[in-house]
Amino acid sequence: MARVTVPDERWLEFRALAIRRKRSVTAYLGHLVQKELDRAGGSSGSEGCVN
């Protein structure tokens, strides 16, 4: 589960971007998290909890 704090207008922009890329918001957010972990040399995709 993820919780993000951003202004409503930014969240709406993010949702629109996910839709334009033909992904659910959940899938797109997961993709971005995994991409950042890969870039930083982090997790290899195993499930976990980050708060």
Wavefront OBJ file of the C-alpha trace (Angstrom):
o trace
v 0.000 0.000 0.000
v 1.231 3.482 -0.765
v 0.125 6.851 0.464
v 1.242 9.999 -1.233
v 0.731 13.605 -0.315
v 0.513 15.907 -3.287
v -1.796 18.764 -4.221
v -5.033 17.637 -5.879
v -4.085 19.226 -9.199
v -0.811 17.253 -9.328
v -2.631 13.993 -8.535
v -5.099 14.686 -11.353
v -2.170 15.305 -13.724
v -0.589 12.019 -12.639
v -3.854 10.123 -13.162
v -4.229 11.646 -16.629
v -0.646 10.656 -17.496
v -1.262 7.069 -16.385
v -4.394 6.906 -18.537
v -2.548 8.329 -21.562
v 0.017 5.550 -21.098
v -2.825 3.003 -20.943
v -2.041 1.926 -17.373
v -4.009 1.942 -14.175
v -2.852 4.461 -11.604
v -1.751 1.565 -9.395
v 0.248 -0.113 -12.155
v 1.874 3.150 -13.225
v 2.838 4.080 -9.668
v 4.292 0.604 -9.172
v 6.259 0.977 -12.404
v 7.731 4.285 -11.243
v 8.687 2.856 -7.841
v 10.390 -0.160 -9.430
v 12.196 2.060 -11.932
v 13.547 4.234 -9.112
v 14.647 1.190 -7.098
v 16.424 -0.226 -10.155
v 18.126 3.129 -10.767
v 19.276 3.311 -7.163
v 20.403 -0.303 -7.122
v 17.656 -1.308 -4.712
v 15.182 -4.160 -4.565
v 15.042 -6.745 -7.320
v 11.256 -6.694 -7.328
v 10.448 -8.620 -4.183
v 7.336 -7.499 -2.376
v 7.712 -5.521 0.783
v 6.418 -2.613 2.731
v 7.909 0.846 2.525
v 6.561 3.637 4.709
l 1 2 3 4 5 6 7 8 9 10 11 12 13 14 15 16 17 18 19 20 21 22 23 24 25 26 27 28 29 30 31 32 33 34 35 36 37 38 39 40 41 42 43 44 45 46 47 48 49 50 51
